[in-house]
Amino acid sequence: MGDSALPVTTYRNLGDRLYDKRKLGALEVEQLVKEFNNSNNEDAIRNVIRVLTTDFTDSPQGNNKKGGLIGLAATAIGLGADAYKYIAALVPPVLRCFSDPDSRVRYYACESLYNVSKVTRGKMLPFFNEIFDGLCKLSADPDPNVKSGAMLLDRLVKDIVTESRAFDIERFIPLLQERVYVTNPFCRQFLVSWVAVLHSVPDIDMVLYLPKFLDGMFNMLKDPNKDIRTEADTTLSEFLRELHKTPEVTGTQSSPSSDTTSPASSPASSSASSPSDPSSPDSSSSSATPTTPTNVDYGSMVSILVHHCSSSDDFTRVRALAWVNDFIMSGKDGVLPFSAQMLAGILPCLSHEVQEIEAAATRANVHLQRLVNSTAQVVPVGDIVQTATQQFLNQWVPTRLSALRWVLMLHDKLPQLLSAHLADLFPALLKTLSDPSDEVVRLDLEVMARLSLDSASFERLMRSLVDLFSTDPQLLHSRGSLIVRQLALYIEPENIYRKIATILESEEEPEFATTLVQTLNLILLTAVELQEVRQNLKNLESPQSRNMFCILYKSWAHSPASLFCLCLLCQVYEHASFLLTKFADMEITVNFLMEIDKLVQLLESPIFIHLRLQLLEPERYPYLFKALYGLLMLLPQSTAFDTLRGRLTCISSLGVLHLIPKAKDDKSRDSSQLSDIDFSSLGQHFAQLQKKHERYRRKVQQENDLMLSQMYMQKMTSSSSSSSSSFSGATVGLPVSNGNGAGSGGSGGSNSGSKRMITPRTQQQQQQDQPGADSPSTGQDTTNTNTTTYSQSSPHSSLGSIPTMEDIKAKQG
């Protein structure tokens, strides 16, 4: 079959092992094809190509493959300008040899395709994808000769693509998108070079296809090879400059004077043109379709950039943030729909330890805030709020602060739109109150305060705060004062106290209500932010201030000491002395005494200077003396007792004697001035609320006693078997001593019929009967004759058995 298409000598020379013989055979093929082409014998030409393919390039023999490749190149040269008619038969056999295991065959394949491409020029572009794929693999070939041949062919193909208008970029992009993720450094250099060349072609707008290969290009920035990182960064910078010019290109027409800035005049474009035909690429005079904000796919690229903003490679992070920043500055309103995504990439980088990354993130954050704040377009408020709330949990303080500032900015610009998302935003803001950073908590409180300017939001804020304090007592203890005082900077403090007091009035948890009232009372007395509120309460001149007193009274009644302090602050001394008579009917607990101790300390503070000065006028303030002396009678022998007694003894005894004969009404304030305050009703409210507290304490005590009893019985049951075998009758059935050497049944001897179990409380009583223990009957201690001690679990003990403040603090220390 081969003899009919090729002469025998030609056929033999093409398969010879010597290069000169094969070259001679190729020259014979070239001459033969020229004769067939001159006589328009297409069938003979196709037969020659078929024989070269089947008998040579597809042969398992290496020499035959080499001869066939040379023969196909000679055929193309012999056909000359008509070679394109047979391009479909000439190129595929050569491409199959690109993957041959013999490096010499691969080299001859590069040489053969070079000659075919040089002859056919743009007519070979239908096979561009296959050629590109083959060259990509050959660029990483281990044989340097093959790699050199592939580079020569690559340069020729780049020249052809640059000068041709028939290049199908749409068909090529999917292949580039697939190959851009290779990790071989030589393949990466090959790909980057092609992206740069295609970007320099005027008729190809690579920016439109940038989302397809942008991710792979950014992956190359992490390559360990510095040259690859530099080439990739340079190419990406060219695209970034192109995007940065986008707003300027929009709405302008190309003119001769604008050719100086067109891509056609770039050095890369001029160097890529074919030197063999300088007149053919007249496409440089035509400009590409300008890239505009409407046809740039910012959304896809933003997703890629945000992913790389969290890269472990610092260089990649910096470049990704630079791209985001340029997107914001060049895209303007076109990137607004993706502002939440960009924010998700920016905020975590604001706290990065690398200064360059932090600076890049700060620039992008500032520009994005300016864009959102200045735009008249629709802003994705919901998405931004969701992104910001997610960053409330970030481990770094600058990021959390910036997220809160974003919420503030949205509230200032779009309060109505933001209000629709408060249901999702408020829980996150409340949770942030537990943040370890005081700076974050202060800004968080400012955000919540500014979001709660209307009555409905304010109501929700106050109830949410009370609920939060109820579920998190530690937050109330550690941050309660900071939270209330900081809110008072942005919201009228009187409104805060009115609302919380109203909520506490119906609080079902007495213990929590007491704790919160004590905290609020201390803030009311000491905080600078509430100075105006204190002044109004001190005077009670306006109906509003008297109404404020009544509202606070009903919730302050949860804490007797706080209520007594409120009455002293408001100078209603007669009612304060009335409250002291009610204290005698209450259970005197350790917590109550500690609050009274704190109250005495507050009386010595600057807050009550007016009260101490009023002691100089006993005739005018008789109930003040009665209230303070009554308070003194409540206190056990302690430092607080000595402090208050010392203060009262400073007053002339003659002034005290004037207390009895004076009028019943306190002359410090006109009675008609407080006529709108129903002190009788308030006193009844206090008594009822304290009864509720007493029932609650008894209930808790009963539950605790029951639990201790169950635990004790379980312990006794588990140890009964071993105890009965070893110590029969040692722990049960013993007579309880009454302290006189007699049994529990009577005097004189043991009463075996009246034995009972020794409980833990009996043991405690026995310990108290030991020498050196306190004697409740005498109310004296063997080491201190001026004070007494008293069991904390015995709230019904007489006032004489109450421990001193020093003992109480020592026990809780």
Secondary structure, DSSP 8 states (H G I E B T S, - for coil): -HHHHS-HHHHHHHT-SSHHHHHHHHHHHHHHHHHHHHTT-HHHHHHHHHHIIIIIITSS-HHHHHHHHHHHHHHHHHHGGGGGGGHHHHHHHHHHGGG-S-HHHHHHHHHHHHHHHHHHGGGGGGGHHHHHHHHHHHTT-S-HHHHHHHHHHHHHHHHHHHH-S---HHHHHHHHHHHTT---HHHHHHHHHHHHHHHH-TT--GGGGHHHHHHHHHHHTT-S-HHHHHHHHHHHHHHHHHHHTHHHHTT----GGGGGGSGGGSHHHHHHS-SS-TTS-GGGGS------TTTS-HHHHHHHHHHHHT-S-HHHHHHHHHHHHHHHHHHGGGGGGGHHHHHHHHGGGGG-SSHHHHHHHHHHHHHHHHHHHH--S---HHHHHHHHHHHTT-SSHHHHHHHHHHHHHHHHH-HHHHHTTHHHHHHHHHHHTT-S-HHHHHHHHHHHHHHT-SHHHHHHHHHHHHHHHHH-HHHHHHHHHHHHHHHTTTS-HHHHHHHHHHHHHT-S-HHHHHHHHHHHHHHHHH-GGGHHHHHHHHH--SHHHHHHHHHHHHHHTTSHHHHHHHHHHTT-HHHHHHHHHHHTTS---HHHHHHHHHHHHHHTSGGGHHHHHHTT-TTT-HHHHHHHHHHHHHS-SSHHHHHHHHHHHTS-HHHHHTTTTS-SS-TTS-GGGGTT--HHHHHHHHHHHHHHHHHHHHHHHHHHHHHHHHHHHHHHHHHHHHHHHHSTTTSSS-----SSS--TT-SSS--TTS-----HHHHHHHHHHSTTS-BTTTTB-SS-TT-----TT-TTS-GGG---HHHHHHHH-
